[in-house]
């Protein structure tokens, strides 16, 4: 049914994560052509045979039943596309949740490395230096001490 739908033959697709690309669009002619073809057939039949006024002939009944099957098939195609769209939306939602969790995790990891409190870090460094110096003094004092100096002198 050329001329009814003018699309660019490019159904949109999007990459939702590093491994997954989804087709997120549909082409109008893929979804609409079966329905419009059935409707055009009814129009052509009516113009060639006459209107559907009054009691229907067997040929008209048979034709309309055939077209009803075609219309039902077209609506099944649209329903399938709608269901596919729902599945795609669910997959996108799942990936958004996963990517948000990953972003939160990475922000915390990087933040712990880059968001240092310089005043606190300086205080911690000074405290550590004082502790090391005090330990060194204790070891030096112990090294220079002798038990001989502590023994009483007997005369």
Order of alpha helices (4+ residues) and beta strands (2+ residues): beta-beta-alpha-alpha-alpha
